[in-house]
Amino acid sequence: MLKYKPNREELLLHPKANSMLVSSVDMSSLGHELRTALQGVVIGKFRSPEKEMDIRIRFQERYRQSKESLSEIRLKTGNGKYS
């Protein structure tokens, strides 16, 4: 069964290449963290006789409100520290 989903807003971010290089953060890690922050990650399923639902975790609302709040997210760098 196909389900219709309305278009989502688009957010364009332009990471600073120099900052990413210095902190050893790669684009894949950045993308994963942003997806987790905004859309969440499915960690399991809830099943009942009537329906099945995804169990999803995502960042607190305060970290998802704006581009500025996304800049507060700290990523784990290649050397194990948070940037």
Secondary structure, 3 states (H helix, E strand, C coil): CCCCCCCCCCCCCCCCHHHHHHHCCCHHHHHHHHHHHHCCEEEEEEECCCCEEEEEECCCHHHCCCHHHHCCCCCECCCCCEC
